[in-house]
């Protein structure tokens, strides 16, 4: 029976800030943003900051650290508020959620109520907005101009936001937030940095082997560390990794048809990929039944082909973690030895 373990991920919840020890991740961005906040005049206009990076690279973890820094070290002049971008559909949502967080009655004008709260408490609100791309994808330029107008007022709340990518709303000349955000880019995490971060507490060779199947991100690092803490046998590490993602890949596998499953099973057993004749031999299917499915799988980004000739090539599964899951959870017609 499969053991289904939870997938570790970060969510920006104020009550969850200290659930994990602080690691020195994305230290350059953290230092830059914390210094910026510490020097900010609470009465002047502040430039919003945007943290950009692929899923799992540590955007939310970075904002957790900044939230804790503001709460613990700058509480005399700043007050942190967290908002999830998925819940935003308009400007009113931003200000009403902020007012709710501050436990104030905003009525029909939450923004003015927030300014009044700041004046009464001699503090400036710092809005940490995770996944702000949802707001920009759901609102038009007019709505966004309204937001920028309020943020341009002296003493208005400061925004520190995250997004997986730089949207046209930040780069188009006629966009409300053209040149409106100072952008901080986060890079994928190199394995060498993982060794430094973990202070050699774990077997780096085992850690590197596990992370080879995942993107080099903060999330991946925590998953790999979690496996090493549970597993006392290196031979079981990849089985644990497969289990972490069992539900996700099971659902993905079950959405494919039988012929696709047959081909995936064959491709999962080799590290070097298979040619069309090899796939035909293993699956027992002729070219006419295989080729259309190979094209469909390529269009779905399940597989790719490394072509050696216009008519030949090596087919392989794109996602190494899906390939690992298939190896652990499907029975091939014939196991291929590389």
Secondary structure, 3 states (H helix, E strand, C coil): CCCCCCCCCCCCCHHHCCCCCCCCCCHHHHHHHHHHHHHCCCCCCCCEEEEECCCCCCHHHHHHHHHHHHHHHCCCCEEEEEEEHHHCCCHHHHHHHHHHHCCCCCCCCHHHHHHHHHHHHCCEEEEEEECCHHHHHHCCHHHHHHHHHHHCCCCCCEEEEEECCCCHHHHCCCCCCCCCEEEEECCCCCHHHHHHHCCCCCCHHHHHHHHCCCCCCHHHHHHHHHHHHHCCCHHHHHHHHHHHCHHHHHHHHHCCCHHHHHHHHHHCCCCCCECHHHHHHHHCCCHHHHHHHHHHHHHCCCEEEECCCCCCCEEEECCHHHHHHHHHHCCCCCCCCC
